[in-house]
């Protein structure tokens, strides 16, 4: 009974919105385009901070990773990116090419060491070096702690934590060979203020901050900066999946997201993938040479009042 109460509590606000069904769709003209989503984060027109650089992005077939891959390419980078869903990966690859950018998609499961190694090597072989890595791949599974099977626990921890370890393991030698570089790792605000039902996710994301700090210390003398990005709730397919709303029409989802944002975030809304990606690019650029081993929360002020 207690476990079921935890599950219900996690979905209380969004679940109420789902229950309104089709009635929400009709509100889209007046409400859904209100504060649920802001204008897209402004692109720095003409700024090409990554001209001539080679960038790796993991978990880039959708969400924050996709937005980052597009943004890196728009600023002049040659982008090697990966993900498990090949159809989506090829679509992102084509989108970048259509905009005049250069990118290579490699289907990769970050759980498989040989695939991670092959991905990094293929990118370096294609473009000659590596300057930046944005290690973003991750998953979540939400339920009360005691209901996790060991396999479920291992899946979340291995994807989110071991996957980043493997990426770093094979990226760092190439960053050293290039004279240094910048690494950004996607953690989460759950690393500093967790929520019920997120034991595996929070554990993995907290561990990533420690991993980032150690990597920053290990390779500071090699000219490599490593920082963690801690996004708050962001309007992505991952969040829709957690909320159980993957099949809800976009108009209804926007109303639901607006309700959630107004009740949970000081700024009154979720983040967009483009907003989070813009901070990934800032950390990955050479604009902040003294910043390393840091964990930057981008959450509209949510963790400032206790999460």
C-alpha positions in Angstrom: 0.0 0.0 0.0 2.8 2.4 0.9 4.5 1.7 -2.4 1.4 2.4 -4.3 1.0 5.7 -2.5 4.6 6.7 -3.5 3.8 5.9 -7.1 0.6 7.9 -7.0 2.3 10.8 -5.3 5.0 11.1 -8.0 2.3 11.6 -10.6 -0.3 13.5 -8.7 -0.2 16.8 -10.6 0.4 15.4 -14.1 -2.0 12.6 -13.4 -4.8 15.0 -12.6 -4.1 16.8 -15.9 -4.2 13.5 -17.8 -7.5 12.7 -16.3 -9.0 15.8 -18.0 -8.5 14.0 -21.3 -9.7 15.6 -24.5 -10.9 18.7 -22.6 -7.3 19.9 -22.4 -6.8 19.7 -26.1 -9.4 22.4 -26.7 -7.5 24.8 -24.4 -4.4 24.8 -26.5 -5.2 28.0 -28.4 -5.4 30.0 -25.2 -3.4 28.2 -22.5 -0.9 25.7 -24.0 1.1 28.4 -25.7 1.2 30.5 -22.6 3.9 30.0 -19.9 4.3 26.3 -20.6 7.2 26.9 -23.0 9.2 30.1 -23.5 10.6 31.3 -26.8 13.5 29.1 -27.8 16.8 30.2 -26.2 18.3 32.8 -28.4 21.0 31.5 -30.8 24.1 33.5 -31.0 23.9 34.5 -34.6 27.3 34.6 -36.3 29.1 33.2 -33.2 31.2 30.1 -34.1 33.0 29.1 -30.9 33.6 25.6 -32.2 35.0 26.4 -35.6 37.5 23.8 -36.6 36.8 21.7 -33.5 35.7 18.1 -33.2 32.9 17.4 -30.7 31.5 14.1 -29.4 27.9 14.0 -28.1 26.4 10.8 -26.5 22.7 10.3 -26.2 22.0 12.7 -29.1 19.0 11.2 -30.9 16.5 13.3 -29.0 16.1 15.8 -26.2 19.0 17.7 -24.8 21.6 15.7 -26.7 19.9 16.3 -30.0 19.6 20.1 -29.3 23.3 20.1 -28.4 24.4 18.3 -31.5 22.5 20.8 -33.6 23.9 23.7 -31.7 27.5 22.5 -31.8 27.3 22.0 -35.6 25.7 25.5 -36.0 28.7 27.0 -34.3 31.2 25.3 -36.7 32.0 22.0 -35.0 32.4 18.7 -36.7 30.1 16.5 -34.6 30.3 12.8 -33.9 27.2 11.7 -32.0 25.6 8.4 -30.9 22.5 6.8 -29.6 20.7 3.6 -29.8 17.8 4.6 -32.1 19.2 4.6 -35.6 16.2 6.1 -37.4 16.3 9.1 -35.1 20.1 9.3 -35.3 20.0 9.4 -39.1 17.3 12.1 -39.0 19.5 14.3 -36.8 22.4 13.7 -39.1 20.4 14.8 -42.1 19.1 17.8 -40.2 22.6 19.0 -39.5 23.7 18.4 -43.1 20.7 20.3 -44.4 21.7 23.3 -42.3 25.2 23.2 -43.7 26.9 21.4 -40.8 29.0 18.3 -40.6 28.1 15.3 -38.5 28.5 11.6 -38.2 26.0 9.3 -36.4 27.2 6.0 -35.0 24.7 3.6 -33.4 26.0 2.9 -30.0 24.8 1.4 -26.7 26.8 2.9 -23.9 26.4 -0.3 -21.9 28.7 -2.1 -24.3 32.4 -1.1 -23.9 33.4 -2.3 -27.4 30.7 -0.1 -28.9 31.8 3.0 -27.0 35.4 2.4 -27.9 34.5 1.9 -31.6 32.3 5.0 -31.6 35.1 7.3 -30.3 37.7 5.7 -32.6 35.4 6.2 -35.6 34.8 9.8 -34.9 38.6 10.5 -34.4 39.3 8.5 -37.6 36.7 10.6 -39.5 37.8 14.0 -38.3 41.4 13.5 -37.2 41.2 14.5 -33.5 38.9 15.2 -30.5 38.5 18.6 -28.7 35.2 18.4 -26.8 33.0 15.7 -25.4 29.4 16.1 -24.1 28.6 12.9 -22.3 24.8 13.1 -22.1 23.3 9.6 -22.5 21.1 8.5 -19.6 17.9 6.8 -18.6 15.6 6.7 -15.6 13.2 4.2 -14.0 11.0 5.3 -11.2 9.5 3.2 -8.5 9.8 2.8 -4.7 13.3 1.5 -3.8 12.3 -1.9 -2.6 10.4 -2.7 -5.8 13.6 -2.4 -7.9 14.9 -5.7 -9.2 18.7 -6.0 -9.2 18.7 -6.0 -13.0 16.6 -2.8 -13.1 18.9 -1.1 -10.6 22.0 -2.2 -12.6 20.5 -1.0 -15.8 20.0 2.6 -14.5 23.4 2.7 -12.7 25.3 1.1 -15.6 23.8 3.3 -18.3 24.1 6.6 -16.4 27.4 6.1 -14.5 29.4 3.3 -16.2 28.4 4.7 -19.6 30.0 8.0 -18.8 33.1 6.2 -17.3 33.5 4.3 -20.5 33.1 7.4 -22.7 35.7 9.2 -20.6 38.1 6.3 -20.7 38.2 6.3 -24.5 37.9 10.1 -25.0 40.6 11.3 -22.7 43.6 9.8 -24.6 42.4 11.7 -27.7 41.8 14.9 -25.8 45.4 14.7 -24.4 46.7 14.0 -27.9 44.9 17.2 -29.1 46.6 19.3 -26.4 43.7 19.3 -24.0 40.0 19.9 -24.3 36.7 20.3 -22.5 34.3 17.7 -21.2 30.7 18.2 -20.0 28.7 15.5 -18.3 24.9 15.6 -17.9 24.1 14.9 -14.3 20.8 16.2 -12.8 19.4 18.4 -10.0 18.6 15.0 -8.4 22.3 14.9 -7.5 21.6 17.6 -4.9 17.9 17.4 -4.2 16.2 14.1 -5.0 12.6 13.0 -5.1 10.6 10.0 -4.1 10.8 7.0 -6.4 14.2 8.1 -7.9 16.6 6.1 -5.9 18.5 4.6 -8.8 18.5 7.7 -10.9 19.6 10.0 -8.0 22.3 7.6 -6.9 23.7 7.5 -10.5 23.5 11.3 -10.9 25.1 12.0 -7.5 27.9 9.6 -8.4 28.5 11.4 -11.7 29.4 14.6 -9.8 32.1 12.7 -7.9 33.3 11.1 -11.2 33.5 14.6 -12.8 35.4 16.0 -9.9 38.0 13.2 -9.9 38.4 13.4 -13.7 38.9 17.2 -13.4 41.7 16.6 -10.9 43.3 13.7 -12.7 43.6 15.6 -16.0 44.0 19.2 -15.1 47.7 19.2 -15.9 46.8 17.8 -19.3 44.8 20.8 -20.1 41.4 19.1 -19.8 38.5 20.7 -18.0 35.6 18.5 -16.8 32.3 19.9 -15.5 28.9 18.6 -14.7 25.6 20.1 -16.0 22.6 19.5 -13.6 19.4 20.2 -15.5 16.1 20.5 -13.8 12.9 19.1 -15.3 13.2 19.6 -19.0 10.5 19.1 -21.7 11.9 15.9 -23.3 10.6 12.5 -24.2 12.3 11.1 -21.1 10.2 13.4 -18.9 7.0 12.5 -20.8 7.8 8.9 -20.3 8.2 9.3 -16.5 4.9 11.2 -16.4 3.2 8.4 -18.4 2.2 10.9 -21.1 4.0 9.7 -24.2 0.8 9.3 -26.2 -0.9 12.5 -24.9 -1.4 15.0 -27.7 1.1 17.9 -27.7 -1.5 20.5 -26.9 -2.7 18.6 -23.8 0.9 17.9 -22.8 1.7 21.6 -22.9 -1.1 22.4 -20.5 0.0 19.6 -18.2 3.6 20.9 -18.3 2.4 24.4 -17.5 0.4 23.2 -14.5 3.4 21.3 -13.2 5.8 24.1 -13.8 3.7 26.7 -12.1 3.3 24.5 -9.0 6.9 23.3 -8.8 9.4 25.8 -10.3 9.9 29.4 -9.2 10.1 30.6 -12.8 6.8 28.8 -13.5 7.8 26.4 -16.2 10.0 23.5 -17.4 13.2 24.1 -19.3 13.5 23.5 -23.0 16.2 21.2 -24.4 17.7 24.2 -26.2 18.1 26.1 -23.0 20.0 23.2 -21.4 22.1 22.7 -24.5 23.1 26.3 -24.5 24.7 25.8 -21.1 26.4 22.7 -22.3 28.0 24.7 -25.1 29.1 27.4 -22.7 30.8 24.9 -20.5 32.4 23.2 -23.5 33.7 26.4 -25.0 37.0 28.1 -24.2 35.2 31.1 -22.6 35.7 29.8 -19.1 39.2 28.4 -18.8 39.3 28.5 -15.0 36.1 26.5 -14.5 36.7 22.8 -13.9 35.3 20.2 -11.5 32.1 22.3 -11.1 28.4 21.2 -10.9 26.1 23.8 -12.5 22.4 23.5 -11.7 20.1 24.9 -14.5 16.6 24.5 -13.0 14.7 27.8 -12.9 15.5 28.2 -9.2 13.8 24.9 -8.1 16.7 23.6 -5.9 17.1 27.1 -4.3 14.0 26.5 -2.2 14.7 22.9 -1.3 14.0 21.1 -4.6 
